[in-house]
Amino acid sequence: MQGTVATYDASTRSGVLLLDDGTELAFPARAFDASGLRLLRLGQRVRIDVDATGEVVRVTLPTMS
């Protein structure tokens, strides 16, 4: 699944993504920490990995595996 960074707070390492269908999806610090990224920019395109409950577990760049 992919989306765009709508908000990102560097101090809490969490934010909100805007999915392609217009749905907003919050992500916790641990999902950002699992990515290996150092920062996110507003409007940046990202790939989202979710668990069975639909919670975001990792946010990465679309080009990362």
CHARMM internal coordinates of N, CA and C (Angstrom, degrees):
IC EDIT
DIST 1 N 1 CA 1.4418
DIST 1 CA 1 C 1.5303
ANGL 1 N 1 CA 1 C 106.98
DIST 1 C 2 N 1.3319
ANGL 1 CA 1 C 2 N 116.28
DIHE 1 N 1 CA 1 C 2 N 146.29
DIST 2 N 2 CA 1.4578
ANGL 1 C 2 N 2 CA 120.66
DIHE 1 CA 1 C 2 N 2 CA 179.44
DIST 2 CA 2 C 1.5190
ANGL 2 N 2 CA 2 C 110.92
DIHE 1 C 2 N 2 CA 2 C -129.31
DIST 2 C 3 N 1.3193
ANGL 2 CA 2 C 3 N 115.27
DIHE 2 N 2 CA 2 C 3 N 159.52
DIST 3 N 3 CA 1.4491
ANGL 2 C 3 N 3 CA 121.27
DIHE 2 CA 2 C 3 N 3 CA 177.98
DIST 3 CA 3 C 1.5136
ANGL 3 N 3 CA 3 C 110.40
DIHE 2 C 3 N 3 CA 3 C -162.91
DIST 3 C 4 N 1.3177
ANGL 3 CA 3 C 4 N 115.36
DIHE 3 N 3 CA 3 C 4 N -171.30
DIST 4 N 4 CA 1.4566
ANGL 3 C 4 N 4 CA 123.00
DIHE 3 CA 3 C 4 N 4 CA -178.05
DIST 4 CA 4 C 1.5204
ANGL 4 N 4 CA 4 C 108.92
DIHE 3 C 4 N 4 CA 4 C -124.40
DIST 4 C 5 N 1.3191
ANGL 4 CA 4 C 5 N 116.95
DIHE 4 N 4 CA 4 C 5 N 141.16
DIST 5 N 5 CA 1.4608
ANGL 4 C 5 N 5 CA 121.48
DIHE 4 CA 4 C 5 N 5 CA 179.11
DIST 5 CA 5 C 1.5326
ANGL 5 N 5 CA 5 C 108.82
DIHE 4 C 5 N 5 CA 5 C -69.54
DIST 5 C 6 N 1.3375
ANGL 5 CA 5 C 6 N 115.99
DIHE 5 N 5 CA 5 C 6 N 116.70
DIST 6 N 6 CA 1.4687
ANGL 5 C 6 N 6 CA 121.39
DIHE 5 CA 5 C 6 N 6 CA 178.17
DIST 6 CA 6 C 1.5245
ANGL 6 N 6 CA 6 C 110.12
DIHE 5 C 6 N 6 CA 6 C -93.07
DIST 6 C 7 N 1.3370
ANGL 6 CA 6 C 7 N 116.78
DIHE 6 N 6 CA 6 C 7 N -41.83
DIST 7 N 7 CA 1.4609
ANGL 6 C 7 N 7 CA 121.90
DIHE 6 CA 6 C 7 N 7 CA 174.94
DIST 7 CA 7 C 1.5172
ANGL 7 N 7 CA 7 C 108.25
DIHE 6 C 7 N 7 CA 7 C -142.40
DIST 7 C 8 N 1.3227
ANGL 7 CA 7 C 8 N 115.14
DIHE 7 N 7 CA 7 C 8 N 150.49
DIST 8 N 8 CA 1.4580
ANGL 7 C 8 N 8 CA 120.66
DIHE 7 CA 7 C 8 N 8 CA 174.93
DIST 8 CA 8 C 1.5224
ANGL 8 N 8 CA 8 C 107.97
DIHE 7 C 8 N 8 CA 8 C -153.36
DIST 8 C 9 N 1.3293
ANGL 8 CA 8 C 9 N 116.17
DIHE 8 N 8 CA 8 C 9 N 128.16
DIST 9 N 9 CA 1.4599
ANGL 8 C 9 N 9 CA 122.18
DIHE 8 CA 8 C 9 N 9 CA 178.68
DIST 9 CA 9 C 1.5321
ANGL 9 N 9 CA 9 C 107.86
DIHE 8 C 9 N 9 CA 9 C -110.68
DIST 9 C 10 N 1.3181
ANGL 9 CA 9 C 10 N 116.77
DIHE 9 N 9 CA 9 C 10 N 108.60
DIST 10 N 10 CA 1.4627
ANGL 9 C 10 N 10 CA 121.16
DIHE 9 CA 9 C 10 N 10 CA -177.02
DIST 10 CA 10 C 1.5265
ANGL 10 N 10 CA 10 C 112.40
DIHE 9 C 10 N 10 CA 10 C -62.19
DIST 10 C 11 N 1.3307
ANGL 10 CA 10 C 11 N 117.59
DIHE 10 N 10 CA 10 C 11 N -29.61
DIST 11 N 11 CA 1.4650
ANGL 10 C 11 N 11 CA 119.53
DIHE 10 CA 10 C 11 N 11 CA -178.34
DIST 11 CA 11 C 1.5304
ANGL 11 N 11 CA 11 C 111.94
DIHE 10 C 11 N 11 CA 11 C -72.66
DIST 11 C 12 N 1.3285
ANGL 11 CA 11 C 12 N 117.82
DIHE 11 N 11 CA 11 C 12 N -33.10
DIST 12 N 12 CA 1.4663
ANGL 11 C 12 N 12 CA 120.42
DIHE 11 CA 11 C 12 N 12 CA 178.23
DIST 12 CA 12 C 1.5256
ANGL 12 N 12 CA 12 C 112.50
DIHE 11 C 12 N 12 CA 12 C -100.97
DIST 12 C 13 N 1.3442
ANGL 12 CA 12 C 13 N 116.78
DIHE 12 N 12 CA 12 C 13 N -11.33
DIST 13 N 13 CA 1.4656
ANGL 12 C 13 N 13 CA 124.17
DIHE 12 CA 12 C 13 N 13 CA -178.70
DIST 13 CA 13 C 1.5215
ANGL 13 N 13 CA 13 C 112.19
DIHE 12 C 13 N 13 CA 13 C 59.15
DIST 13 C 14 N 1.3194
ANGL 13 CA 13 C 14 N 117.19
DIHE 13 N 13 CA 13 C 14 N 31.52
DIST 14 N 14 CA 1.4593
ANGL 13 C 14 N 14 CA 122.01
DIHE 13 CA 13 C 14 N 14 CA 178.36
DIST 14 CA 14 C 1.5191
ANGL 14 N 14 CA 14 C 109.31
DIHE 13 C 14 N 14 CA 14 C -129.73
DIST 14 C 15 N 1.3205
ANGL 14 CA 14 C 15 N 115.67
DIHE 14 N 14 CA 14 C 15 N 169.16
DIST 15 N 15 CA 1.4575
ANGL 14 C 15 N 15 CA 118.28
DIHE 14 CA 14 C 15 N 15 CA -179.31
DIST 15 CA 15 C 1.5139
ANGL 15 N 15 CA 15 C 112.44
DIHE 14 C 15 N 15 CA 15 C -176.29
DIST 15 C 16 N 1.3166
ANGL 15 CA 15 C 16 N 114.08
DIHE 15 N 15 CA 15 C 16 N -163.96
DIST 16 N 16 CA 1.4632
ANGL 15 C 16 N 16 CA 121.51
DIHE 15 CA 15 C 16 N 16 CA -179.41
DIST 16 CA 16 C 1.5237
ANGL 16 N 16 CA 16 C 108.04
DIHE 15 C 16 N 16 CA 16 C -130.41
DIST 16 C 17 N 1.3249
ANGL 16 CA 16 C 17 N 115.19
DIHE 16 N 16 CA 16 C 17 N 137.90
DIST 17 N 17 CA 1.4535
ANGL 16 C 17 N 17 CA 122.12
DIHE 16 CA 16 C 17 N 17 CA 177.32
DIST 17 CA 17 C 1.5178
ANGL 17 N 17 CA 17 C 109.31
DIHE 16 C 17 N 17 CA 17 C -109.99
DIST 17 C 18 N 1.3156
ANGL 17 CA 17 C 18 N 116.34
DIHE 17 N 17 CA 17 C 18 N 148.32
DIST 18 N 18 CA 1.4504
ANGL 17 C 18 N 18 CA 122.24
DIHE 17 CA 17 C 18 N 18 CA 174.03
DIST 18 CA 18 C 1.5208
ANGL 18 N 18 CA 18 C 106.75
DIHE 17 C 18 N 18 CA 18 C -106.81
DIST 18 C 19 N 1.3336
ANGL 18 CA 18 C 19 N 115.51
DIHE 18 N 18 CA 18 C 19 N 112.65
DIST 19 N 19 CA 1.4563
ANGL 18 C 19 N 19 CA 120.40
DIHE 18 CA 18 C 19 N 19 CA -178.73
DIST 19 CA 19 C 1.5237
ANGL 19 N 19 CA 19 C 110.16
DIHE 18 C 19 N 19 CA 19 C -75.72
DIST 19 C 20 N 1.3057
ANGL 19 CA 19 C 20 N 116.26
DIHE 19 N 19 CA 19 C 20 N 165.22
DIST 20 N 20 CA 1.4618
ANGL 19 C 20 N 20 CA 121.47
DIHE 19 CA 19 C 20 N 20 CA -176.88
DIST 20 CA 20 C 1.5266
ANGL 20 N 20 CA 20 C 112.93
DIHE 19 C 20 N 20 CA 20 C -61.29
DIST 20 C 21 N 1.3327
ANGL 20 CA 20 C 21 N 117.41
DIHE 20 N 20 CA 20 C 21 N -25.58
DIST 21 N 21 CA 1.4696
ANGL 20 C 21 N 21 CA 120.29
DIHE 20 CA 20 C 21 N 21 CA 179.47
DIST 21 CA 21 C 1.5289
ANGL 21 N 21 CA 21 C 112.53
DIHE 20 C 21 N 21 CA 21 C -87.80
DIST 21 C 22 N 1.3531
ANGL 21 CA 21 C 22 N 116.86
DIHE 21 N 21 CA 21 C 22 N 4.60
DIST 22 N 22 CA 1.4640
ANGL 21 C 22 N 22 CA 121.46
DIHE 21 CA 21 C 22 N 22 CA 178.56
DIST 22 CA 22 C 1.5077
ANGL 22 N 22 CA 22 C 114.58
DIHE 21 C 22 N 22 CA 22 C 92.92
DIST 22 C 23 N 1.3192
ANGL 22 CA 22 C 23 N 117.54
DIHE 22 N 22 CA 22 C 23 N -3.80
DIST 23 N 23 CA 1.4609
ANGL 22 C 23 N 23 CA 122.61
DIHE 22 CA 22 C 23 N 23 CA 179.58
DIST 23 CA 23 C 1.5249
ANGL 23 N 23 CA 23 C 110.46
DIHE 22 C 23 N 23 CA 23 C -75.95
DIST 23 C 24 N 1.3256
ANGL 23 CA 23 C 24 N 117.05
DIHE 23 N 23 CA 23 C 24 N 138.64
DIST 24 N 24 CA 1.4608
ANGL 23 C 24 N 24 CA 121.29
DIHE 23 CA 23 C 24 N 24 CA 173.52
DIST 24 CA 24 C 1.5187
ANGL 24 N 24 CA 24 C 108.93
DIHE 23 C 24 N 24 CA 24 C -91.38
DIST 24 C 25 N 1.3151
ANGL 24 CA 24 C 25 N 116.00
DIHE 24 N 24 CA 24 C 25 N 139.71
DIST 25 N 25 CA 1.4636
ANGL 24 C 25 N 25 CA 121.78
DIHE 24 CA 24 C 25 N 25 CA -178.39
DIST 25 CA 25 C 1.5253
ANGL 25 N 25 CA 25 C 108.59
DIHE 24 C 25 N 25 CA 25 C -137.97
DIST 25 C 26 N 1.3314
ANGL 25 CA 25 C 26 N 116.17
DIHE 25 N 25 CA 25 C 26 N 117.62
DIST 26 N 26 CA 1.4662
ANGL 25 C 26 N 26 CA 121.22
DIHE 25 CA 25 C 26 N 26 CA 179.52
DIST 26 CA 26 C 1.5207
ANGL 26 N 26 CA 26 C 109.96
DIHE 25 C 26 N 26 CA 26 C -77.95
DIST 26 C 27 N 1.3307
ANGL 26 CA 26 C 27 N 115.23
DIHE 26 N 26 CA 26 C 27 N 148.32
DIST 27 N 27 CA 1.4625
ANGL 26 C 27 N 27 CA 119.33
DIHE 26 CA 26 C 27 N 27 CA 173.67
DIST 27 CA 27 C 1.5194
ANGL 27 N 27 CA 27 C 109.75
DIHE 26 C 27 N 27 CA 27 C -128.82
DIST 27 C 28 N 1.3462
ANGL 27 CA 27 C 28 N 116.45
DIHE 27 N 27 CA 27 C 28 N 140.31
DIST 28 N 28 CA 1.4687
ANGL 27 C 28 N 28 CA 121.20
DIHE 27 CA 27 C 28 N 28 CA -178.54
DIST 28 CA 28 C 1.5278
ANGL 28 N 28 CA 28 C 111.35
DIHE 27 C 28 N 28 CA 28 C -85.74
DIST 28 C 29 N 1.3198
ANGL 28 CA 28 C 29 N 115.44
DIHE 28 N 28 CA 28 C 29 N 169.27
DIST 29 N 29 CA 1.4642
ANGL 28 C 29 N 29 CA 121.85
DIHE 28 CA 28 C 29 N 29 CA 179.90
DIST 29 CA 29 C 1.5288
ANGL 29 N 29 CA 29 C 111.37
DIHE 28 C 29 N 29 CA 29 C -57.28
DIST 29 C 30 N 1.3085
ANGL 29 CA 29 C 30 N 117.78
DIHE 29 N 29 CA 29 C 30 N -38.61
DIST 30 N 30 CA 1.4708
ANGL 29 C 30 N 30 CA 118.54
DIHE 29 CA 29 C 30 N 30 CA -177.04
DIST 30 CA 30 C 1.5200
ANGL 30 N 30 CA 30 C 112.39
DIHE 29 C 30 N 30 CA 30 C -65.71
DIST 30 C 31 N 1.3416
ANGL 30 CA 30 C 31 N 118.01
DIHE 30 N 30 CA 30 C 31 N -28.18
DIST 31 N 31 CA 1.4671
ANGL 30 C 31 N 31 CA 120.84
DIHE 30 CA 30 C 31 N 31 CA 175.84
DIST 31 CA 31 C 1.5288
ANGL 31 N 31 CA 31 C 110.30
DIHE 30 C 31 N 31 CA 31 C -69.46
DIST 31 C 32 N 1.3344
ANGL 31 CA 31 C 32 N 116.71
DIHE 31 N 31 CA 31 C 32 N -38.43
DIST 32 N 32 CA 1.4574
ANGL 31 C 32 N 32 CA 120.33
DIHE 31 CA 31 C 32 N 32 CA 175.83
DIST 32 CA 32 C 1.5247
ANGL 32 N 32 CA 32 C 109.95
DIHE 31 C 32 N 32 CA 32 C -68.80
DIST 32 C 33 N 1.3273
ANGL 32 CA 32 C 33 N 117.31
DIHE 32 N 32 CA 32 C 33 N -44.06
DIST 33 N 33 CA 1.4604
ANGL 32 C 33 N 33 CA 121.64
DIHE 32 CA 32 C 33 N 33 CA -179.51
DIST 33 CA 33 C 1.5280
ANGL 33 N 33 CA 33 C 111.49
DIHE 32 C 33 N 33 CA 33 C -60.28
DIST 33 C 34 N 1.3223
ANGL 33 CA 33 C 34 N 117.83
DIHE 33 N 33 CA 33 C 34 N -34.19
DIST 34 N 34 CA 1.4644
ANGL 33 C 34 N 34 CA 122.17
DIHE 33 CA 33 C 34 N 34 CA -179.51
DIST 34 CA 34 C 1.5278
ANGL 34 N 34 CA 34 C 112.13
DIHE 33 C 34 N 34 CA 34 C -70.90
DIST 34 C 35 N 1.3249
ANGL 34 CA 34 C 35 N 116.72
DIHE 34 N 34 CA 34 C 35 N -14.94
DIST 35 N 35 CA 1.4590
ANGL 34 C 35 N 35 CA 120.74
DIHE 34 CA 34 C 35 N 35 CA -175.26
DIST 35 CA 35 C 1.5181
ANGL 35 N 35 CA 35 C 113.77
DIHE 34 C 35 N 35 CA 35 C -78.68
DIST 35 C 36 N 1.3269
ANGL 35 CA 35 C 36 N 116.96
DIHE 35 N 35 CA 35 C 36 N -28.71
DIST 36 N 36 CA 1.4525
ANGL 35 C 36 N 36 CA 120.02
DIHE 35 CA 35 C 36 N 36 CA -173.90
DIST 36 CA 36 C 1.5229
ANGL 36 N 36 CA 36 C 112.71
DIHE 35 C 36 N 36 CA 36 C 82.76
DIST 36 C 37 N 1.3303
ANGL 36 CA 36 C 37 N 117.55
DIHE 36 N 36 CA 36 C 37 N 0.98
DIST 37 N 37 CA 1.4654
ANGL 36 C 37 N 37 CA 121.72
DIHE 36 CA 36 C 37 N 37 CA 178.42
DIST 37 CA 37 C 1.5189
ANGL 37 N 37 CA 37 C 110.62
DIHE 36 C 37 N 37 CA 37 C -78.54
DIST 37 C 38 N 1.3304
ANGL 37 CA 37 C 38 N 116.34
DIHE 37 N 37 CA 37 C 38 N 159.63
DIST 38 N 38 CA 1.4614
ANGL 37 C 38 N 38 CA 121.05
DIHE 37 CA 37 C 38 N 38 CA 177.21
DIST 38 CA 38 C 1.5150
ANGL 38 N 38 CA 38 C 111.69
DIHE 37 C 38 N 38 CA 38 C -99.93
DIST 38 C 39 N 1.3339
ANGL 38 CA 38 C 39 N 117.69
DIHE 38 N 38 CA 38 C 39 N -28.47
DIST 39 N 39 CA 1.4592
ANGL 38 C 39 N 39 CA 120.91
DIHE 38 CA 38 C 39 N 39 CA -179.80
DIST 39 CA 39 C 1.5115
ANGL 39 N 39 CA 39 C 109.93
DIHE 38 C 39 N 39 CA 39 C -160.68
DIST 39 C 40 N 1.3111
ANGL 39 CA 39 C 40 N 115.28
DIHE 39 N 39 CA 39 C 40 N 165.28
DIST 40 N 40 CA 1.4590
ANGL 39 C 40 N 40 CA 123.08
DIHE 39 CA 39 C 40 N 40 CA 173.49
DIST 40 CA 40 C 1.5195
ANGL 40 N 40 CA 40 C 108.15
DIHE 39 C 40 N 40 CA 40 C -128.28
DIST 40 C 41 N 1.3115
ANGL 40 CA 40 C 41 N 116.68
DIHE 40 N 40 CA 40 C 41 N 148.64
DIST 41 N 41 CA 1.4611
ANGL 40 C 41 N 41 CA 122.15
DIHE 40 CA 40 C 41 N 41 CA 177.00
DIST 41 CA 41 C 1.5197
ANGL 41 N 41 CA 41 C 109.39
DIHE 40 C 41 N 41 CA 41 C -110.75
DIST 41 C 42 N 1.3314
ANGL 41 CA 41 C 42 N 116.58
DIHE 41 N 41 CA 41 C 42 N 145.76
DIST 42 N 42 CA 1.4612
ANGL 41 C 42 N 42 CA 120.06
DIHE 41 CA 41 C 42 N 42 CA 174.82
DIST 42 CA 42 C 1.5185
ANGL 42 N 42 CA 42 C 108.59
DIHE 41 C 42 N 42 CA 42 C -58.82
DIST 42 C 43 N 1.3245
ANGL 42 CA 42 C 43 N 115.99
DIHE 42 N 42 CA 42 C 43 N 136.36
DIST 43 N 43 CA 1.4568
ANGL 42 C 43 N 43 CA 121.51
DIHE 42 CA 42 C 43 N 43 CA -179.42
DIST 43 CA 43 C 1.5129
ANGL 43 N 43 CA 43 C 114.48
DIHE 42 C 43 N 43 CA 43 C 85.09
DIST 43 C 44 N 1.3342
ANGL 43 CA 43 C 44 N 116.87
DIHE 43 N 43 CA 43 C 44 N -4.52
DIST 44 N 44 CA 1.4607
ANGL 43 C 44 N 44 CA 120.55
DIHE 43 CA 43 C 44 N 44 CA -179.45
DIST 44 CA 44 C 1.5278
ANGL 44 N 44 CA 44 C 110.27
DIHE 43 C 44 N 44 CA 44 C -71.52
DIST 44 C 45 N 1.3128
ANGL 44 CA 44 C 45 N 116.46
DIHE 44 N 44 CA 44 C 45 N 139.03
DIST 45 N 45 CA 1.4601
ANGL 44 C 45 N 45 CA 122.79
DIHE 44 CA 44 C 45 N 45 CA 178.39
DIST 45 CA 45 C 1.5209
ANGL 45 N 45 CA 45 C 108.54
DIHE 44 C 45 N 45 CA 45 C -81.78
DIST 45 C 46 N 1.3349
ANGL 45 CA 45 C 46 N 117.62
DIHE 45 N 45 CA 45 C 46 N 133.66
DIST 46 N 46 CA 1.4622
ANGL 45 C 46 N 46 CA 122.15
DIHE 45 CA 45 C 46 N 46 CA -178.91
DIST 46 CA 46 C 1.5266
ANGL 46 N 46 CA 46 C 110.92
DIHE 45 C 46 N 46 CA 46 C -136.75
DIST 46 C 47 N 1.3243
ANGL 46 CA 46 C 47 N 114.25
DIHE 46 N 46 CA 46 C 47 N 158.90
DIST 47 N 47 CA 1.4602
ANGL 46 C 47 N 47 CA 121.81
DIHE 46 CA 46 C 47 N 47 CA 172.00
DIST 47 CA 47 C 1.5176
ANGL 47 N 47 CA 47 C 106.91
DIHE 46 C 47 N 47 CA 47 C -103.15
DIST 47 C 48 N 1.3333
ANGL 47 CA 47 C 48 N 117.00
DIHE 47 N 47 CA 47 C 48 N 141.54
DIST 48 N 48 CA 1.4546
ANGL 47 C 48 N 48 CA 122.19
DIHE 47 CA 47 C 48 N 48 CA -175.46
DIST 48 CA 48 C 1.5227
ANGL 48 N 48 CA 48 C 109.53
DIHE 47 C 48 N 48 CA 48 C -120.13
DIST 48 C 49 N 1.3287
ANGL 48 CA 48 C 49 N 116.15
DIHE 48 N 48 CA 48 C 49 N 129.02
DIST 49 N 49 CA 1.4609
ANGL 48 C 49 N 49 CA 121.33
DIHE 48 CA 48 C 49 N 49 CA 172.48
DIST 49 CA 49 C 1.5212
ANGL 49 N 49 CA 49 C 107.18
DIHE 48 C 49 N 49 CA 49 C -105.56
DIST 49 C 50 N 1.3311
ANGL 49 CA 49 C 50 N 116.78
DIHE 49 N 49 CA 49 C 50 N 130.52
DIST 50 N 50 CA 1.4572
ANGL 49 C 50 N 50 CA 121.56
DIHE 49 CA 49 C 50 N 50 CA -179.87
DIST 50 CA 50 C 1.5196
ANGL 50 N 50 CA 50 C 109.93
DIHE 49 C 50 N 50 CA 50 C -120.37
DIST 50 C 51 N 1.3457
ANGL 50 CA 50 C 51 N 115.83
DIHE 50 N 50 CA 50 C 51 N 157.90
DIST 51 N 51 CA 1.4557
ANGL 50 C 51 N 51 CA 120.29
DIHE 50 CA 50 C 51 N 51 CA 176.47
DIST 51 CA 51 C 1.5273
ANGL 51 N 51 CA 51 C 109.67
DIHE 50 C 51 N 51 CA 51 C -90.72
DIST 51 C 52 N 1.3160
ANGL 51 CA 51 C 52 N 116.81
DIHE 51 N 51 CA 51 C 52 N -173.65
DIST 52 N 52 CA 1.4668
ANGL 51 C 52 N 52 CA 121.48
DIHE 51 CA 51 C 52 N 52 CA -176.90
DIST 52 CA 52 C 1.5268
ANGL 52 N 52 CA 52 C 113.20
DIHE 51 C 52 N 52 CA 52 C -62.86
DIST 52 C 53 N 1.3298
ANGL 52 CA 52 C 53 N 117.13
DIHE 52 N 52 CA 52 C 53 N -23.35
DIST 53 N 53 CA 1.4693
ANGL 52 C 53 N 53 CA 120.54
DIHE 52 CA 52 C 53 N 53 CA -179.87
DIST 53 CA 53 C 1.5286
ANGL 53 N 53 CA 53 C 112.13
DIHE 52 C 53 N 53 CA 53 C -89.85
DIST 53 C 54 N 1.3485
ANGL 53 CA 53 C 54 N 117.05
DIHE 53 N 53 CA 53 C 54 N -4.69
DIST 54 N 54 CA 1.4548
ANGL 53 C 54 N 54 CA 120.91
DIHE 53 CA 53 C 54 N 54 CA -179.10
DIST 54 CA 54 C 1.5086
ANGL 54 N 54 CA 54 C 114.20
DIHE 53 C 54 N 54 CA 54 C 91.75
DIST 54 C 55 N 1.3437
ANGL 54 CA 54 C 55 N 117.42
DIHE 54 N 54 CA 54 C 55 N 3.19
DIST 55 N 55 CA 1.4615
ANGL 54 C 55 N 55 CA 120.81
DIHE 54 CA 54 C 55 N 55 CA 178.57
DIST 55 CA 55 C 1.5279
ANGL 55 N 55 CA 55 C 109.53
DIHE 54 C 55 N 55 CA 55 C -78.41
DIST 55 C 56 N 1.3159
ANGL 55 CA 55 C 56 N 116.29
DIHE 55 N 55 CA 55 C 56 N 138.44
DIST 56 N 56 CA 1.4654
ANGL 55 C 56 N 56 CA 121.51
DIHE 55 CA 55 C 56 N 56 CA 179.00
DIST 56 CA 56 C 1.5206
ANGL 56 N 56 CA 56 C 109.30
DIHE 55 C 56 N 56 CA 56 C -69.79
DIST 56 C 57 N 1.3354
ANGL 56 CA 56 C 57 N 116.11
DIHE 56 N 56 CA 56 C 57 N 125.83
DIST 57 N 57 CA 1.4566
ANGL 56 C 57 N 57 CA 120.64
DIHE 56 CA 56 C 57 N 57 CA -179.77
DIST 57 CA 57 C 1.5307
ANGL 57 N 57 CA 57 C 112.31
DIHE 56 C 57 N 57 CA 57 C -112.37
DIST 57 C 58 N 1.3557
ANGL 57 CA 57 C 58 N 116.41
DIHE 57 N 57 CA 57 C 58 N -15.32
DIST 58 N 58 CA 1.4611
ANGL 57 C 58 N 58 CA 119.46
DIHE 57 CA 57 C 58 N 58 CA 177.81
DIST 58 CA 58 C 1.5160
ANGL 58 N 58 CA 58 C 109.83
DIHE 57 C 58 N 58 CA 58 C -160.85
DIST 58 C 59 N 1.3232
ANGL 58 CA 58 C 59 N 114.91
DIHE 58 N 58 CA 58 C 59 N 137.93
DIST 59 N 59 CA 1.4585
ANGL 58 C 59 N 59 CA 122.96
DIHE 58 CA 58 C 59 N 59 CA 177.73
DIST 59 CA 59 C 1.5238
ANGL 59 N 59 CA 59 C 106.49
DIHE 58 C 59 N 59 CA 59 C -121.11
DIST 59 C 60 N 1.3218
ANGL 59 CA 59 C 60 N 117.65
DIHE 59 N 59 CA 59 C 60 N 119.01
DIST 60 N 60 CA 1.4736
ANGL 59 C 60 N 60 CA 120.81
DIHE 59 CA 59 C 60 N 60 CA -178.89
DIST 60 CA 60 C 1.5241
ANGL 60 N 60 CA 60 C 109.77
DIHE 59 C 60 N 60 CA 60 C -133.43
DIST 60 C 61 N 1.2990
ANGL 60 CA 60 C 61 N 115.28
DIHE 60 N 60 CA 60 C 61 N 171.99
DIST 61 N 61 CA 1.4525
ANGL 60 C 61 N 61 CA 120.00
DIHE 60 CA 60 C 61 N 61 CA 173.80
DIST 61 CA 61 C 1.5229
ANGL 61 N 61 CA 61 C 108.40
DIHE 60 C 61 N 61 CA 61 C -77.64
DIST 61 C 62 N 1.3192
ANGL 61 CA 61 C 62 N 117.89
DIHE 61 N 61 CA 61 C 62 N 147.54
DIST 62 N 62 CA 1.4712
ANGL 61 C 62 N 62 CA 120.41
DIHE 61 CA 61 C 62 N 62 CA -177.68
DIST 62 CA 62 C 1.5228
ANGL 62 N 62 CA 62 C 113.23
DIHE 61 C 62 N 62 CA 62 C -57.13
DIST 62 C 63 N 1.3137
ANGL 62 CA 62 C 63 N 118.06
DIHE 62 N 62 CA 62 C 63 N -24.99
DIST 63 N 63 CA 1.4755
ANGL 62 C 63 N 63 CA 121.10
DIHE 62 CA 62 C 63 N 63 CA -178.66
DIST 63 CA 63 C 1.5157
ANGL 63 N 63 CA 63 C 113.43
DIHE 62 C 63 N 63 CA 63 C -85.36
DIST 63 C 64 N 1.3623
ANGL 63 CA 63 C 64 N 117.61
DIHE 63 N 63 CA 63 C 64 N -8.39
DIST 64 N 64 CA 1.4638
ANGL 63 C 64 N 64 CA 121.41
DIHE 63 CA 63 C 64 N 64 CA -179.53
DIST 64 CA 64 C 1.5286
ANGL 64 N 64 CA 64 C 109.99
DIHE 63 C 64 N 64 CA 64 C -90.38
DIST 64 C 65 N 1.3244
ANGL 64 CA 64 C 65 N 115.52
DIHE 64 N 64 CA 64 C 65 N 150.75
DIST 65 N 65 CA 1.4694
ANGL 64 C 65 N 65 CA 119.87
DIHE 64 CA 64 C 65 N 65 CA 177.18
DIST 65 CA 65 C 1.4984
ANGL 65 N 65 CA 65 C 110.49
DIHE 64 C 65 N 65 CA 65 C -103.08
END
COOR INIT
IC SEED 1 N 1 CA 1 C
IC BUILD
